[in-house]
Amino acid sequence: MKRRVVVTGLGAVTPIGNTVEEFWKGIRDGKVGIGPITRFDTTGYKVTLAAEVKDFKAADRMDFKAAKRMDRFSHYAVAASKEALEDSGLDLSKEDAFRAGVVIGSGIGSLEMMESEHEKILKGQVNRVNPLMVPRMISNMAAGNVSIQLGLRGKCTNVVTACASGTHCIGDAFRAIQYDDADIMFAGGAESSICPTGIAGFQSLTALSTSDDPLYASIPFDKNRKGFVLGEGAGIVVLEELEHAKARGAHIYAEVVGYGATADAFHITSPCEDGSGAAKAMELAMTEAKAAPEEITYINAHGTGTHHNDLFETRAIKLAFGEAAKNVCINSTKSMTGHLLGAAGGVEFVVCAKSVEEGYIHQTMGTKETDEECDLDYTIGAPKEKDVVYAMSNSLGFGGHNASILIKKYENA
């Protein structure tokens, strides 16, 4: 029999707050974390806005020497994981370290490190390349560094599925506990790619918004949407086997009850046009949870603000939910944080957990008027105070990766 899994800790570093408390306050205040790029000179770029993390100092959140051996995306992952640990109330010294694991993904790893060291090579300074270039750059190091910093010796992996990475990581962690591979898992995503290569690459793909208005740049489902805004940060959650959590009197945010993962097998960047791949992921999550579409209160959509994503995700929701699609509350956190790529699913899971806890569904900021086919309830104009029994988080990644995770208000039954 599959074991029950609950959420007992949350951690976040985002463009609208560097802790869960700050982040959630930003969510409730409708704060938009988008602004002019400060990391480099954008002269010659069509894209000048991003959602950067502000006022984050790694040395304030972890050992200074350890921080020097990590790159930015790992800093975010470690900081968010430490916060999630503290929030969970776990005393890891009393736990079997081999029963506590990590699944934290990053879609890209450190583009910044690749850039800086490649410049040295181009200048003929091969011997000056940082000896830690590779271990600071590779995407699995967010998971590796969290494992090292917290002493977690169980399953330690990272799923790399572009923008679906964070949700797939949480799904894999859920499965690890369900099938008794672990009692405790730290899971989510971390990303930091706001750098010349990251912006230039997505700009050339015509995936990014070229708006110069921070409040009307990331506008998911809006008829005038023209691309996503690149963001950064980390979202990490502590998942725990239910009886283990109850035995120590843990605070339980929600229960994880369903997970679906599928592929579109269609195109390297565009979702399947009929939405069938993403729809199947949602259906699988609901089937596992034994939940009918009519019971789902809220969907945190992938909702990037690109033409294809928002249109095809809307079709997917209609396909998976049928007539119930018009009654489910939908929003996009990316309207405030930008698109955190591999970290998006982790941060958006945190939103779902808080929404279940507080009965609050945030507004999709910036979005004013939807187009003809995007005709569902995207929570436009104002947030909603509403009892959230089931919350679903969707993530779609380049390559046709689809992931849906479903959580439910915890009932001790």
Helices and strands as residue ranges (DSSP letters): E 5-13, H 20-29, E 35-36, E 49-50, G 58-60, H 64-68, H 72-88, G 92-94, G 97-99, E 100-105, H 111-122, G 126-128, H 133-137, H 141-150, E 156-157, G 162-164, H 165-178, E 184-191, H 196-204, G 214-216, E 233-241, H 242-247, E 254-263, H 276-289, G 293-295, E 298-300, H 307-321, G 322-326, E 329-331, H 334-337, G 341-343, H 344-358, E 360-361, E 384-385, E 390-397, E 401-408
